[in-house]
Amino acid sequence: MSVRRADVTKSGNSGHLPYQQTGICSSLSLSLFHQLITTMAPHIPFKEAEASRPPFDRKAELHYTQTPDPNWKLGQGVNDLPGADKFKSQEGWRAIDPEQMEGPAMYKMMISAIVPRPIALVSSMDDKGVGNLAPFSYFNMVSSSPPVIMISVAANPQTTDGLKDTASNIKHLKEFCVSIISEPFVEAANMTSAAAPREVEEWEVSGLTKRDSKMVKPPHVGESAFSMECRLEHWYDVKKDDGKIASTVILGRVLQFHGKEFVFDPNDPDRIMAEELRAVSRLGGISYGRTLQMTELPRATNWDDVKAEMKNA
């Protein structure tokens, strides 16, 4: 059973509700309920929190800066940024055994530590032609040649096949599309995360546009500046210790790319410009990030040069 933060926080108050004031105690033991609320951070209602924050900076532009420490030397370790000392190896550590953690606590820790994550807006279709659209931040590229991407989809024990709509559709049709989410339609993309019935298409609630694909049946997102048509390449079930499926890792072979002209660098036609793509990343909780500042670090590709620099350090 999932418990929303709105169920365990008091309206207008950042403290937890007493047990008897919640609507979920009838279906949860007090011990389990206590575990849940003590592993979840208290939050005031979202609209109240948002009203206290400054408006979204619509004029902010991506820009480049120097590296954090232009005078960094080989073998130095951490740079000289304020607070860098906290990252030194001798600082205080906490060893955490995943076997001793509850699922919600481990989930919260991992999604807030493994950041930022790119987000795939995955479009799929069932055998009756009903479309599905859903965002996944367990997503990345696996190979560029051949072009292969991956997504990981959590299991859904409430369905007959134990699969979420996206995974079920991909398993049977063996085709799907991945569209990159950008700032101008982040709210619309977020709406596709609603747990709608299988017969309901999330396209409608999001207001996003179906754009016909060339190589696969599922459409891709017309508002996305970069999309990929994919064929199922590999399917791997991640299982819990009891043998039940926890999630499914799906590898997709890209059959066709689609990019809007304005995101391609006119001076380097194969490069997508981050300042134009304005891709949104996933952080912990319900937080999202935007890319506004970048720094460049040349790769240390020549080992002889590295050895020579080490001698002079």
Secondary structure by P-SEA (a helix, b strand, c coil): cccccccccccccccccccccccccccccaaaaaaaaaaccccccaaaaaaacccccccccccccccccccccccccccccccccccccccbbbbbccccccaaaaaaaaaaccccbbbbbccccccccbbbbbccccccccccccbbbbbbbbbbccccccccaaaaaaaacccbbbbbbccccaaaaaaacccccccccccccccbbbbbbccccccccccccbbbbbcccbbbbbbcccccccbbbbbbbbcbbbbccccccccccccccccccbbbbbccccbbbbbcbbbbbbccccaaaaaaaaaac
